[in-house]
Amino acid sequence: MSATIISAPPARNVFVDQELHAGNGYVMLGIGLALIAVSCWLAYTGFVAGHSLVGAWTAPPAIILAIAILKGLVVLQPNESLVCLLFGSYVGTEHRPGFWWINPFNSKRKISRRLETLESGPLKVNDAVGNPIDIGAVIVWRVEDAAKALLEVGSYANYVKAQSETALRRLASVHPYDLVEAEEAVRQGEPPTSGTEKPEFDHTLSTVSLRDGGDAVIEALLHEIRTRMEPIGVSVLEARISHLAYSSEIAGAMLRKQAASAVVAARRMVVKGAVSIVEDALSELDKKKLSDALDPERKAAMISNLLVLLVGDREVTPVVNTGTLYS
């Protein structure tokens, strides 16, 4: 009986920016131009004036050397980096703006470290309750480690876009659109979370809603995107929700549901206030010993009339009873 041993994959080399120590470009430019001038003078004196053919034959190598020197000249703008490789090996990165000279045999790639703005979405996703919503975000990012951004991924711009959309979709799948939806899901038995910790399962419901979450939702989105961008040396400065709405197919129904919820909440508050007023009225009558003249049936009628007067949404027309309550 044989056992199969699965070995762990070999550890990958993680690229980190290293200082390149580029040469002064103005000095090397002067050397290159001087070599071109000397080679031209030697060629003229050897082939045209006929003084020395030995000096004339040294002109072509001097010109080739001058061209190689001039090929290594490079100009870097502010917030721009130059990543250099020599025969497939990473050599270093130059961050300083200015006029520099690099080994002409190095393969060079310029990387911008300026701020970039990415508008992700609007994306159609399902929130934590399952309602389809449209959500979009604006992400402000920049390349922090040029070597990682160039060598760890094929296209860091496409990586930033794809991972930002993934983080936005995951945020929407954890948080409900509205707190009313979260309360209904809690009543149905969904386990709520605070919204700050990472849930064990994607169906875990957060009590922080996308519409009213504010800074908590933004911090969760920013943390998620920064975690995904760290392996490629990209720094995320800001992430904001730019668009949030129910999808068009359920927008009308959800609007009516929100309006009904608002009416129910308002009615509940009115009833609660009316009961409090009636309670205060009965308490005042007891203090002044006026309720002793009222039997339970008269007291019940008075409570009913007060509630109708306070809870009703229309003006009440009073009816004056000139007889007794029982006639």
Salt bridges, closest charged atoms under 4 A:
ASP17 OD2 - HIS95 NE2 3.52
GLU19 OE2 - HIS21 ND1 3.90
GLU94 OE2 - ARG96 NE 2.69
GLU152 OE1 - ARG12 NH2 3.02
ASP178 OD2 - ARG211 NH2 3.17
GLU181 OE2 - LYS257 NZ 3.25
GLU184 OE1 - LYS257 NZ 3.28
ASP212 OD1 - ARG211 NE 3.76
GLU224 OE1 - ARG170 NH1 3.77
GLU224 OE2 - ARG228 NH2 2.92
GLU238 OE2 - ARG240 NE 3.12
GLU249 OE1 - LYS124 NZ 3.72
ASP295 OD2 - ARG298 NE 3.93
ASP313 OD2 - ARG267 NH2 3.40
